[in-house]
């Protein structure tokens, strides 16, 4: 099991009528059961909806058919929206 697989499972379990999820980085860390890397707290590209082998975190939300819509580094939160980029 990969580090971000629990995020995939969490997103896949969301009700069909729910199309936006805003969560704190802390909540995301609770879901994955591990800390986010330091770069997740300052590097916007870490949150990119990019599929390549080095962006395993993006595979987690993209495989669940969600994308990152917004990042708020000040509030340490991420907004996911249902759908592919």
VMD Tcl script that draws the C-alpha trace (Angstrom):
set ca {
  {0.00 0.00 0.00}
  {1.29 3.43 -0.91}
  {1.46 6.36 1.47}
  {-1.37 8.23 -0.25}
  {-3.68 5.25 -0.92}
  {-5.85 6.16 2.09}
  {-6.52 9.53 0.46}
  {-7.68 7.77 -2.70}
  {-10.02 5.60 -0.63}
  {-11.33 8.62 1.30}
  {-12.11 10.55 -1.88}
  {-13.71 7.54 -3.57}
  {-16.05 7.10 -0.60}
  {-17.51 10.60 -0.84}
  {-21.22 10.79 -1.71}
  {-21.94 11.45 -5.39}
  {-23.65 14.75 -4.60}
  {-20.51 16.07 -2.91}
  {-18.38 17.80 -5.53}
  {-16.04 19.93 -3.37}
  {-13.98 19.08 -0.31}
  {-11.91 21.60 1.60}
  {-9.64 20.14 4.25}
  {-6.75 21.22 6.38}
  {-3.31 19.77 5.84}
  {-3.66 18.32 9.34}
  {-6.84 16.45 8.34}
  {-5.11 15.14 5.23}
  {-2.25 13.91 7.42}
  {-4.78 12.14 9.64}
  {-6.25 10.44 6.59}
  {-2.90 9.21 5.26}
  {-1.55 8.45 8.73}
  {1.68 10.30 8.12}
  {3.10 13.82 7.81}
  {3.11 15.64 4.52}
  {6.58 16.47 3.26}
  {7.79 20.00 4.06}
  {7.46 21.01 0.39}
  {3.68 20.50 0.58}
  {3.54 23.54 2.85}
  {5.21 25.99 0.46}
  {5.58 24.53 -3.05}
  {2.49 24.97 -5.21}
  {3.84 22.45 -7.75}
  {3.61 19.70 -5.11}
  {-0.17 20.04 -5.42}
  {-0.20 19.98 -9.22}
  {-2.65 17.73 -11.03}
  {0.25 16.11 -12.85}
  {0.60 12.45 -13.67}
  {4.17 11.26 -13.60}
  {5.99 8.69 -11.54}
  {7.53 11.21 -9.16}
  {4.17 12.77 -8.20}
  {2.67 9.84 -6.32}
  {0.54 12.22 -4.25}
  {-1.23 13.46 -7.38}
  {-2.03 9.89 -8.38}
  {-4.00 9.60 -5.13}
  {-6.55 12.27 -6.00}
  {-6.47 11.79 -9.76}
  {-7.09 8.04 -9.46}
  {-10.14 8.88 -7.35}
  {-11.34 11.27 -10.10}
  {-10.72 14.43 -8.05}
  {-8.41 17.37 -8.72}
  {-6.84 20.08 -6.59}
  {-8.66 23.35 -7.20}
  {-7.00 25.60 -4.62}
  {-4.24 25.69 -2.03}
  {-4.14 28.11 0.87}
  {-0.69 28.01 2.41}
  {-1.62 30.59 5.06}
  {-4.54 28.49 6.29}
  {-2.76 25.24 5.41}
  {-5.73 23.91 3.48}
  {-6.47 22.28 0.16}
  {-9.67 22.26 -1.88}
  {-10.45 19.24 -4.03}
  {-13.13 19.18 -6.71}
  {-14.66 16.14 -8.32}
  {-13.55 15.56 -11.91}
  {-10.46 15.21 -13.97}
  {-8.35 18.16 -15.13}
}
mol new
graphics top color blue
foreach p $ca { graphics top sphere $p radius 0.5 }
foreach p [lrange $ca 0 end-1] q [lrange $ca 1 end] { graphics top cylinder $p $q radius 0.2 }
display resetview
